[in-house]
Amino acid sequence: MSAIFIYVTAPSTVEAKKIADAVVADRLAACANIIPGMHSIYHWQGKIEEADETVIIFKTRATLFQAVEARVKELHKYSAPCIVALPLEAGHQPYLDWIMAETKP
């Protein structure tokens, strides 16, 4: 069984906390790190935009990606939110075991 990190951006710390609380409460992730203060510059609908955002990093099972993605989309205000999986090539085994123990099989 493999673990992944899921990287999500949100428009505010309040929304990031709402999303993180729900995903962790549903046992779709063992942990969510909320990192405020990111500034993004991006193309959107033909223009260059800028926005302050908050990053969420979920620690979970690879098999739960689709469930996390669905839950985030349900709660997220963006029409095309960033929800991407980052594979873990290696890790401290007790930590990886903890992720598996704290998430839905």
C-alpha positions as CSV (number, residue, x, y, z in Angstrom):
1,M,0.0,0.0,0.0
2,S,1.5,3.4,-0.9
3,A,1.2,6.8,0.6
4,I,0.9,10.1,-1.2
5,F,0.7,13.8,-0.4
6,I,-2.2,15.7,-2.0
7,Y,-1.4,19.3,-2.8
8,V,-4.4,21.7,-2.8
9,T,-4.6,25.5,-2.9
10,A,-7.5,27.4,-1.4
11,P,-8.4,31.1,-1.6
12,S,-8.2,31.7,2.2
13,T,-7.1,30.1,5.4
14,V,-10.7,29.9,6.6
15,E,-11.7,27.8,3.5
16,A,-8.5,25.7,3.8
17,K,-9.4,24.9,7.4
18,K,-13.0,24.0,6.4
19,I,-11.7,21.6,3.7
20,A,-9.0,20.1,5.9
21,D,-11.3,19.5,8.8
22,A,-13.8,17.7,6.6
23,V,-11.2,15.5,4.9
24,V,-9.4,14.5,8.1
25,A,-12.7,13.9,10.0
26,D,-13.9,11.6,7.2
27,R,-10.6,9.7,7.6
28,L,-9.7,10.4,4.0
29,A,-6.3,11.7,5.2
30,A,-4.3,11.1,8.3
31,C,-3.2,14.7,8.5
32,A,-3.6,18.1,6.7
33,N,-0.9,20.8,6.8
34,I,-2.3,24.3,6.3
35,I,0.3,26.8,5.0
36,P,-1.0,30.4,4.7
37,G,0.7,33.2,2.9
38,M,1.3,31.8,-0.6
39,H,1.1,34.4,-3.4
40,S,0.1,33.0,-6.8
41,I,0.5,34.5,-10.3
42,Y,-1.3,32.6,-13.0
43,H,-3.1,32.7,-16.3
44,W,-6.9,32.5,-16.0
45,Q,-9.4,33.1,-18.7
46,G,-7.0,35.0,-21.0
47,K,-5.5,37.2,-18.3
48,I,-2.6,37.1,-15.8
49,E,-4.1,37.1,-12.3
50,E,-2.6,37.4,-8.8
51,A,-4.0,36.1,-5.6
52,D,-3.1,35.3,-2.0
53,E,-3.8,31.6,-1.4
54,T,-3.4,29.0,1.3
55,V,-1.8,25.6,0.6
56,I,-3.2,22.4,2.1
57,I,-1.0,19.2,2.0
58,F,-2.9,16.0,2.8
59,K,-1.1,12.8,3.9
60,T,-3.1,9.8,2.8
61,R,-3.2,6.5,0.9
62,A,-2.8,6.5,-2.9
63,T,-6.1,4.6,-3.1
64,L,-8.0,7.5,-1.5
65,F,-7.0,10.1,-4.0
66,Q,-10.4,10.1,-5.8
67,A,-12.3,10.3,-2.6
68,V,-10.2,13.2,-1.4
69,E,-10.6,14.9,-4.8
70,A,-14.4,14.5,-4.6
71,R,-14.6,15.9,-1.1
72,V,-12.4,18.9,-1.8
73,K,-14.4,19.7,-5.0
74,E,-17.6,19.5,-2.9
75,L,-16.3,22.1,-0.5
76,H,-14.1,24.3,-2.7
77,K,-15.3,27.6,-4.2
78,Y,-12.9,27.5,-7.2
79,S,-14.4,26.0,-10.4
80,A,-11.0,24.4,-11.2
81,P,-9.2,23.9,-7.9
82,C,-5.6,22.6,-7.8
83,I,-5.9,19.0,-6.4
84,V,-2.8,17.0,-7.4
85,A,-1.2,13.9,-6.0
86,L,2.5,13.8,-5.2
87,P,4.0,10.3,-4.9
88,L,6.3,9.5,-2.0
89,E,9.4,7.7,-3.3
90,A,10.6,6.9,0.2
91,G,9.8,7.7,3.8
92,H,10.4,6.9,7.4
93,Q,8.5,3.6,7.8
94,P,6.8,4.3,11.2
95,Y,5.5,7.6,9.7
96,L,4.1,5.8,6.6
97,D,2.6,3.1,8.8
98,W,0.8,5.9,10.8
99,I,-0.7,7.3,7.6
100,M,-2.0,3.8,6.7
101,A,-3.4,3.3,10.3
102,E,-5.2,6.6,10.4
103,T,-7.0,6.4,7.0
104,K,-9.8,4.3,5.6
105,P,-8.6,1.1,4.1
